[in-house]
Amino acid sequence: MKSLLSILFTCISTLAAGQQKEVKSIKAVYDSNALPELYNKIPIGIQFAYANGEVRSTSGFLRGNYNWNRIKVVPSSGSFQNGYLLLDRKALISQHYTVQLTITTADIPQSMTADISLPKLDSIRFHHYADSLKRGFHYYLNVEGIYSSGKIFPLDTSTVSFEVSEGKLLGQDLLINNNETNIQSINATATYKNDERLKALTTIPVKKLNE
C-alpha cells in the first residue's frame, strides 16, 4: 500500500512539474502617456515569454490576464505597488534614469530582472514671456525642462530654485520697485533641485523709466 502511494505521489509530482511552463524571458514597459518626465507614479506592465511560444501580459496598463497579486516586484530605486512604479527622482538620476526590476512569480523558480529606461532631463532653459522687466510689475521667471523623449515642459519652484543679482523673488516672480532706478539689468540663475549640475542663466534688461 505504501509503495502504491509512493508511486502515485511521484506520478502527480512529475505531472505537476511537466505542467509548469518555463519562462524564457521577461520584458517591462511603462505608460509614456503618464508623463514620467513630470510625475512620480507610473503604470508599468510586464510581458512573460514562455518556452512554448506563449506570451502573457500583466493586468492593468497592458490589459493582460496575469494578475499582479501573483507577482513580486522589487525595484532598484523607488518602490512598487500593484502595477505602479513610484519614482525616487534623486536615486533615479544616480542610476542614469534606469530602474531594474527584480521579478519573482510561481512560474519563475529563480528571480529574473528587467530594466525600464525613463526619459532623462537633458537640460533646462529660461523662456521669457517678455523681453524686458518693468519696474513695479511682477516678471515671471519661466523655466522649461528639455527631455530625452523630445518633450519640453515648464518647471516650477517644486523642482527649480532661483537666484537673482537684483530685486526681490516672490515665488517664481521677480520684482523691482519703482525707486530702484539704478538697476539696468538683472542676472538670474535657475538650478534643478534634484541635480544641481543642471543650471540655466539669463540676463533680463530693465525698462527705462520713460519707456
Residue pairs with C-beta under 8 A, 6 or more apart in sequence:
20 107
21 50
21 51
21 52
21 54
21 107
22 50
22 51
22 52
23 48
23 49
23 50
23 51
23 105
23 107
23 108
23 112
24 49
24 50
24 51
25 49
25 112
26 46
26 47
26 48
26 49
26 103
26 108
26 112
26 114
27 46
27 47
27 49
27 114
28 44
28 45
28 46
28 47
28 101
28 103
28 114
28 115
28 116
29 44
29 45
29 46
29 47
29 61
29 62
29 116
30 36
30 42
30 43
30 44
30 45
30 61
30 85
30 116
30 118
31 42
31 43
31 44
31 45
31 61
32 149
34 41
34 42
34 43
35 153
36 42
36 87
36 118
36 119
37 119
37 121
37 145
37 147
37 149
37 151
37 153
38 153
40 78
40 86
40 87
40 88
40 89
41 84
41 85
41 86
41 87
42 84
42 85
42 86
42 87
42 118
43 60
43 61
43 83
43 84
43 85
44 61
44 83
44 84
44 85
44 101
44 116
45 57
45 58
45 60
45 61
45 62
45 64
45 83
46 57
46 58
46 62
46 66
46 71
46 73
46 101
46 103
46 114
47 55
47 56
47 57
47 58
47 62
47 64
48 55
48 56
48 57
48 66
48 105
48 107
49 55
50 56
50 107
56 64
56 65
56 66
57 63
57 64
57 65
57 66
58 64
58 66
58 67
58 68
58 71
58 83
59 65
59 66
59 67
59 68
59 83
60 68
60 82
60 83
61 83
68 82
68 83
70 105
70 106
71 103
71 104
71 105
72 103
72 104
72 105
73 80
73 101
73 102
73 103
74 80
74 101
74 102
75 85
75 99
75 100
75 101
75 102
76 95
76 99
76 100
76 101
76 102
77 87
77 88
77 91
77 92
77 94
77 95
77 99
78 85
78 86
78 87
78 88
78 91
78 92
78 99
79 85
79 86
79 88
80 86
80 101
85 99
85 116
87 99
87 118
89 194
90 194
90 195
92 99
92 118
93 194
93 195
96 120
97 117
97 118
97 119
97 120
97 148
98 115
98 116
98 117
98 118
99 115
99 116
99 118
100 113
100 114
100 115
101 113
101 114
101 115
101 116
102 111
102 112
102 113
103 111
103 112
103 113
103 114
104 111
104 112
119 147
119 148
119 149
119 151
120 147
120 148
121 145
121 146
121 147
121 148
121 192
121 195
121 198
122 146
122 147
122 148
123 145
123 146
123 198
123 200
124 143
124 144
124 145
124 146
124 155
124 160
124 190
124 192
124 198
124 199
124 200
125 143
125 144
125 146
125 200
126 141
126 142
126 143
126 144
126 188
126 190
126 200
126 201
126 202
127 142
127 143
127 144
128 142
128 202
128 204
129 140
129 142
130 139
131 205
132 204
132 205
132 206
132 207
133 139
133 174
133 176
133 186
133 204
133 205
133 206
133 207
134 206
134 207
135 176
135 177
135 178
135 180
135 181
135 206
135 207
135 209
136 175
136 176
136 177
136 178
137 175
138 170
138 173
138 174
138 175
139 173
139 174
139 175
139 204
140 172
140 173
140 174
141 162
141 172
141 173
141 174
141 188
141 190
142 154
142 172
143 154
143 155
143 160
143 190
143 200
144 152
144 153
144 154
144 155
145 152
145 153
145 154
145 155
145 159
145 192
146 152
147 153
155 190
155 192
156 172
157 171
157 172
159 192
159 193
159 194
160 190
160 191
160 192
160 193
161 190
161 191
161 193
162 169
162 172
162 188
162 189
162 190
162 191
163 188
163 189
163 191
164 174
164 186
164 187
164 188
164 189
165 186
165 187
165 188
166 176
166 180
166 183
166 186
166 187
167 174
167 175
167 176
167 180
167 183
167 186
168 174
168 175
168 176
174 186
174 188
174 204
176 183
176 186
176 206
181 209
183 206
184 205
184 206
185 203
185 204
185 205
185 206
186 203
186 204
186 206
187 201
187 202
187 203
187 204
188 201
188 202
188 203
188 204
189 199
189 200
189 201
190 199
190 200
191 198
191 199
192 198
192 199
